Amino acid sequence: MLQDIGAEIYQTWSEQQRREEIGKLVQGYQAGLSVAILCMMAASIAGSPAKAKKHLKALMTLKERRAAVAKVIDTADTHSLASSFLL
C-alpha cells in the first residue's frame, strides 16, 4: 500500500515530469536518502521498475550506481533490490 502513494497522480505526468521528480530523488539519495526508498519511489513515479531503471541509468553514472549497490549492507533483499534497479 505504501508504494502506491501518489501512483494515480504520477500516471497523469509526462515523461519529462517523471524524469524531473526522479532526478529530485537522486539528489535526495546523494544527500542521504536510502537506496531502497530511491528505488521504490522511482518505480512508483515511473510506473514500473523497468521504466525507473531507465530513468536512474540516465540520471546516475555507472560509477555512482555501482557505489550505491556496494554501500547496501542492511539486508540481502535490499541489496537485490538495488542491484535490479541500478545495475
N, C-alpha and C positions, 0 to 999 in steps of 0.2 A: 504494500500500500504506500509506504513512504516513497518508493521510487516513482510512483505515479503523480506526485505533486507537480502540478503545472503542466502535465502532459497534454491536456486539452488546449491550453494556451499555446504551447510550443508548436502544435500542429498547424496553427494559423500563421506562423512565422515563415518568412522567406529564408532561403539557404544563407543569405548574407547575414540576416539577424541571428540565425543559429550559430554561424561561424563567430560572430562578434561575442555572443554570450559564452560560447565555449572558450574563446580567447580570454575572457574575463576569468573563467575557471582556471585556465592555465596560469594566469597571473596570480590567482589565489593559491594555487599549488606552489608556485615559486615563493610565495610568502608564508607557506606553512600548512596549507590545506592538505589533508591526507589524500594519497593517491587513490584510495578506494572511493572517496567522495567525488574526486575528479572524474573517475571512470563512470560511476553510476549516474551522476548528474549529466555528464556529456552524452551518455546513451539516452537519457530521458529527453534532453533538449534536441538531439539529432534525430531521434525517432527510432533508432536501432543501434545495437553495438557496432555493426559494420559501418554505418554512417559516422558514428562517433569516432571510430578508429581512423577514418579518412580525415576528419577534421583535426584530430590530435596529431596525426602524422604531418599535416600541413602547418600546424602551429608550433610544433616542437621538433628540434633537431633529433636525429637518431641518437646522438650522444646524450642529450637530455632524457630521451625516453629510456635508454639503457640504464642511465643513472637512477631514474625513478624506480625502475623494476629492481635494481640492485639494492636500493635502500629499504625495500619492503622486507621486514623481518618478523612481523607480528604473527601471521598465520600462513599456512600453505595456500588456503583459499584466496587470501588477498594477493599473494604473490602470483597465483594462477590468473586471477582477475586482471592484475596489472599487466602481466605478460600478454594476455589475449588482446588487450586494448592498445598496448604501446609498442609491441614488437611485431 
